[in-house]
Amino acid sequence: MKAANALNIKIVYSKLNSNYKVDPLDIAEKASKHTIAVIANIGSVEFGTVDDVKKIAKVCSEYEVPIHADAAFGGFILSIMGGGFSKMFPGFRCEKVYTIITDPHKTLFAPIPSGGFSLGSRTC
């Protein structure tokens, strides 16, 4: 929100479904040629929910809108967990995910100012 305010960018919030995940159909209704990015939450701090990146990517491909994956809380854990959990977060391998943020201090016991920002890969 701070960056949007500094850059004079209007934030449009999407509805959540009953599991507190973003509703891709609501994104489809609100997206336009003026949309500059969609933010997908990968492991919210409050509920641990993971947005459906693949469904969001389908919507975003219609408008050529990039996705930013906020994986600050769940990115490291979901990317290495077995048992299907890594399939919940295909962001490291999804072409519409242009950027990913991770915070190793939240789950990997790194010093608090540490964080990671990377570009997504181009396969999905």
Beta strands, then each sheet from edge to edge (+ up, - down):
strand 1: 38-41
strand 2: 67-70
strand 3: 97-102
strand 4: 116-119
sheet 1: 1+ 2+ 3+ 4-
end
